[in-house]
Amino acid sequence: MTSAALGRLAANWSEIRFPILVVLAIGLAGGLMAALPAPVAVLVPLGVMGLYLFLALPLPALAWLWGLALPIWTVQGVPPAAFDLMRITMLGVLLLRARRDTNEPSAKVIHSWVIPLAALALLLLGMSLVRDDQIGVVSGYTMVLSVLASWVIAHRRVLHRHILMGFAVGATISGLVVVLQALGLPNPAASSGDIMRKPGLASTTVYMGDALAIAAVICCVLVVNRENKGSRRWLAFVGLAVSTAGLVLSGGRGGMAAAGLGLAALAVGPRTLRPAHVVVGGLLLGAGLWMASRVGVELYTIARFSGGTIGGSSTYVGGITNGRLEVNIESLRVIAAHSVFGPGISNFYASYGLTAHTTPLFFALGTGVVGGLLALVLLARLVVLLLRRPLMCGPQMATGYGIVVALATLALMEPNAPFIGMMYLPVLMISVMALQSAPSPEEESASGTKSESGYLYADHRLRTGN
């Protein structure tokens, strides 16, 4: 009987090991709390338990949890550094536990993006350190970490689906907090923002809007994908509704524009959204906005499209276009006078109260023309990738297409997205990997085959160029 019981235990070990390990981790943490003095008695056991659980979690669950943590920056009572430490720790565990892909075409695609991104990151960091440009130094360090994270994740395609699913859930949770903030209800946000900006669980309204734009694309594809049935489809619909509400209420104009173009691209590019989807979605959105206005809910983002300032500046006043246009024209003038090394991001900020609101100009301020041109080339590569326009593709490629459109929009409207930040760059690389596995319309026509329909599980050979 003992042998039979041990045999059953061994056969079912993969299913029961996690709850057993959780119990052991809690017991270990409790023992350490009893043995150690305060405050070490709290911090050390929690750290040990967290690392222990990261090592014990099934890889898909760990990847999902890492994705969930990407758009969450602050929670009331928890220091932001704790979230940074958690993200970096989970990334290190994924690096050690997840097997790296051995697909040679995949490696070539990854290197074609990671190498120029790494060069741009090191250039920004190096020049900022030399001139003691504090904004540039922080941006450079952040970009270096983002590139490393992107390299690790890009080489592990089996995790991509789970990361995007977790990201959508994390952004939806933060979007729900935005709704609570807008309604004046109790919420766990560390900052209440101001009268026109509601950051949710992000550090700024900009990041909140950008995360919601990405989540809206992911949830939209899940909703219209007929392979999703029952509760999963309804949960995706709830995520789409909450993301849309958060976009309307947060005050983040860039995120709302990115979401609008990203969702529109799903109808024009891969044609994931059909006319019926667009009509029904438009009617639901219109009905929701009408109901919100009737009950007196302030639609902060829509209000900011027609007025207000950009950033924290009182100099560049106006809507979404003219304020950005003025500061970008001014940054061009300053860059022309300091074309070799750039004036420095902090110096420009000190003089004008904000920085250039487009990615190539942001890098040109910190690194001169060389860095600005490199950022422009990377942005152009995204545009070329979109122009390949995979027709009638599956959910994987459609999701990548919509996300790349949204992030390219942000690159034209915001200072550093999508090349700086762990929230942006890994998601961008996942989307690029999905798109570069898509055959062009000409290739589809010649081969007589359609693109894959599985969601982020495809194992196609990747194209090595754009």
N, C-alpha and C positions, 0 to 999 in steps of 0.2 A: 504493500500500500504506500509505503514511504517513497519507493522508487517511482510509482505511478504519479504521486502528488508532485514530486520534483520534476517529472517529465512534463506535467501540465503547466507547472510554474515556468519552466524554461520556454515552453511553446507560447505562453501568453505574456512573456516578460516585456516585449515591446509595447504592449498595451497597458500594463500595470506599473511599469517602472516609474513613470512620472509622478503619480500620486504617492508612491512609496518614497521617492526622493524628496518630494515636497515635505512630507511628514518628518523625514530625517533632517532636512534643512531647518525647519521650524524648531525641532528639538535642539539642534546644534546652536541656533541663535539664542534660544532660551537659556541654554547652559552658559554661553558666553556672557549674556546679560547678567546672570547671577554671579559670575565670577569676576567680572571687570568693574572698576570704579566708573562713576559717571564723570563726563558725558561719553567717555569711551564705551561704556556699557551699552549705549544706544547705537552709536555710529558704526563701530566695528562689527557687531553682529549683523546689522542690517546690510552692511557692505558684503560680508561673507555670505549671507543668505542670498543676496542678489546675484553675486557671481556664481554661486552654487546652482541657482535656478537657471541662470543663463546657460550654464554648461549642461544642465539636465533637460532643458526644454527641447522638444523635437525641432529640427531645423526650420520647417515651415512656420511653426508658431513663433520662433525667435525672429525670423525675417519679418513676419507680420507685426510683431511687437516693435521692431526697429522702425518699420514704416510708420506705425502709429505715433511714435515719438518724434518723428521728423517735424511735423507742423505744430507741435506743442512746446512752447518755450517757457511759460511761467504759470504757476498756480499759486494761489494765495497761501502764504506760509512756507513755501518751498523755494529755496534760492535757485535762480536760473542755472547756476553752475552744476547743480545736481542733475538737471536734464542733459547738459552737455556731457557730463561724466557718464551718464547712463548710455547715451548714444554711442560714445566712443568705445565704451566697454563692450556693448553688444556687437559693434562693428568688428572689434578684435576677436571676439568669440566666433563670429561668422567667418572671419578670415581663417581661423584655425580649424574650424569644424567642417565647413562646406568645401567640397571638392571643386577645384578649379577646372573650368572647361578646357578641353584639349583641342577644340576646333580651331584649325589654323586660320581660316578666313575670318572667324570671329576675332581672333587676336589682332589681325591686321586692321580691322575696323576700329577696334578699341584703341590701338596705338595711334591711329591716324587722328583721333580726337584727343586722347589724353596727353600726347606729347606737346602739341601746341598749347593746350590749356595749362600744362605744367610750366612751360616756358613763360607764358604770360603771368602766371602766379608768382614765379620766382623773380621775374623782372619787376613786377609791382612791389613785392616785398623788399627786394634789394635796394631799389631806388628810394623807397619810402624810409628804410632804415638809415640810409646815407643822409637824407635831408631832414630826418626826425619828423616825418609826416605821420602823425598819430592815426588819422583816419586811414591813410594808406597802409600803415603797418598792420592794423587790425584787419583790414580788408585782405591784405596779402596773406597773413597767417590763416585766416578763414578760408581763403581760396586754396591754399596748399592742402589743408585738411580735406576740403571738398573734393579736390582732384584725387587724393589718395582713396577717399571713400568711394568715389566713382569707379576708380580702377578695380578696387576689390569687388564691388557689386557687379560691374559689367562682366567680369569673368565668371560669374556664377548665375547663369540665366535661369536655372531651375528655381531660383528665389524671387525672380522679378515679379511674378504674379502676386505672390504673397506680400511683397513690399508695397505694391500699388494698392492692394486691398487694405492693408493696414493704414497707409497714408490717407485713403479716402475716409476711413473710420475716424482717424485722429482729427482730420480737418472738419468732419461733420460734428464731432464733439465740441470742437472749438467754435464752430458756427452756431451751435445751439447756445453756447455761452454768449455770443454776440446778440442773439435774439433776446436772451434774458437781460443783458445790459441795456438794450434799446427799450425794453419794456419797464425798466427800473426795478426788476425783480432780483432777489438774492442770487448770487452766482459765485463761483470759485476763482474768478479772475483776479490777478494780482494788481491790475490797473483798471480803473474805470474809464480811462481815456478822457476825451473832452466832449463838448456838446455835439460835435459833428463826427467824431471818430470813435469807434468801438473796436478795440483790438482783440477781444476774446481772450484766448489763451496764448496768443502770439505776443511778441515783444512790441510790435507796431501794427498799425492798421494796414500798412503796405504789405507786410508779410501775411497778415490775416487774409486780405483780399486775394493775394497770389495763391495761397494754399487752397482757398475755396474755389478758385477758378480751376485748378487741377482736379480737385475732388469732383466738381460738377461734370467735367468731361468723363472721368472714370465712371461715375454713377450713371450718367446718361447712356453710355455704351452698354452697361449692365442692364439697364431698364429695357432697351430696345432689342437686346440679344435674346432671341427666342429659345436659346439653349438653357437660359436661366428660368427656373420654374419655382412657383410657390413663394415661400417666405423669403428666399434670397432676392427674388425680383422686387418684392414689396419693400424689403430693407433698402435696396438700391434706390427705389423711388423716394423713400423717406430721406435718404442721404442727399438725393438731388434737390428735394424740396427745401431741406434745411440749408444746404449750400447756397441755393438761390436766395433764400431769405437773408442769410448772413451777408451775401454780396450786396443786397439792396440796403441793408441796415448798417453795415460796418463803416461806410464812408470811404472805402478804398476804391477810387475811380479806376486805377490801373487794373486791378483784379477784375472788376466788372467788365471792362473793355476786353480783357484777355479771355474771360469766360464766354462773352458774346461771340467773339471771333472764333474761338476754339469750337464752340457748339455749331456755329454756322458752317465751319469748315467740314464738319461731319456730314453735312447735307450736300456740300458742293464738291468736296474731294472724294473720299472713299464712299460717299453716298450711303453711309450708315443710317442717317436720318432720312426718312422718306417724307413726301409732302404731308401725309396724314400726321406723322409725328410732329412736324413743325406747327401745323394748325392746332392740334390738341395742346401742345406745349405752350403756344402763344396764348390760347384761350385761358388755360390754367394760370399762366403768369399774369395776364390782364385781370382775371378775377381776383387773384390774390392781392395785387396792388390796389385794386378798387376797394376791397374789403379792409385793407390796412389803412387806407386814407379815410374811410368812413368811420373807423373807430379811433382815429386820431393818432395813429402810429407815424412818427416822422421817418420818412424815407431818406436817410442822410446821404447815401451815395448819389441818388438822383438829384438831390438838392445841390450837392457839391459840383455836379457837372456844369451847372450854369453860373457858378460864382465861387468865391472864396480864393484862397491862396494855395500854392503848392508848397509842400514841406512845411517848415515853420517860418517861412519868409513872409514879411509884410511888404516886400518890395515888388515881387512878381505876382501881381493880383490878376485874377481872371479865371476863365474856365479851364477845361482839361487841355486845350491846345495852346491858347495864346500865352499863358504863363510859362509853360514849358518851352515854347518857341523863343521867348525873350531870353531866358536863362541859357538856352543852348546856343543862341547867336552870340551872347556875351562870352560863353566859354570858348567858342570858335575864335573869337578875337584874341582872347588871352592865350590860347594854345598857339596861335599864329606867331605871337610875340615870344613864346618859349617852346619852340617846336622840337628841339632836340631832347630835352629832359622833362618838359612839361612844367607848369607852375607849382605843382603839388596840390593834392586834393584838399588838404587842410588849409593851405594858403588861400585857395579859391573860396572855400567855405567861410573863412574868416572875413573875407572881403565882401561876399555877396549873400551870406546867410543860408546858402544851400549849395548843392553841387549840380553838375550837368545831369539832365534827366533823359539820357540815352546812353546805352552801355559803351559804344565805341568812344564817345566823348569823355565819359567817366575815366576810362583807362588812359586816354590821351592826356588828361589832366595830371595823372599820377606817373606816367611813363613816357610822355612825349608821343611823337607821331608813330614811332615803331610799335608801341603797345596798342595805340588806337587803331592802327591798320590791322594788327593781328586780331584784335577783337572784331573788327569789321569783316575780316575774312571768315572768322568762325560763324558770325551771324549770316554771312552770305551763303555759307555751306548749308546752314539750316534751311534757308529759303530755297536753294537748289534741291535739297532733299524733298521739300514739300512740293516742288514743281513736278516731281516724278509722279505724283498723284496716283497711288495704287487704286484701281477701280474695283468695286465690289469685293473689297478685302474683308478678312475676318475681324473679329473683335480686337485681337492683339494689335494689328496694324492700325485699325481705326482709332484705338486708344492712343497709340503713339502719335498718330497724325494730329489728333486734336490737342494733345499736350504740347507738341512741338509748336503748333500754331499759337497756342496761348503763351508759351514761353518766349517765342520770337516777338510777339506783341509787347510783352513786358520789357524785352531788350530795347525796344524803341521808345518806351515810355518811362522807364525807371533807371536809376543809376547803374546798378550792378547785376540785376537779374538777367539771365539765368546762370551766369558763370561763377558767381560767388555765393557760397552758402550751402550747407549740407542739405537744406530743404530743397534746393533747386537742382544742383548738378547731378546727383545720383538719379533723380527722376528723369532728367534730360537724357542721360546716357541710356537708361532703360528704354526710353521712347525712341531714341536714335537707333538702338540695336533692333527694336521691333520694326522700324521703318526700313532699315537697310537689309532686312531679310525679305522685303517685299519685291516681287518682280515688277518691272515697269509695265504700263498698259501694252506697250508693243511686245514685250516678252510674253505676257499673258495671252495676247492674240496669237502669237506665233506658236506657242506651245499648246494652246487649246485647253489650258487648265486654269482653275481659279486659285486664288490665294487661300491659305489655311483658314479654318474657322474655329479652331481651338483657342481658348483664351490664354495667351501668354504661356503656352506649353509647346510652341512649335520648335522644331529642331532642324529648320531648313539651313542650308549652306548660305552664308551671308555674302552679299556683294562687298567687294573691297573698295569700292569708290562710290561717289555720289551720282 
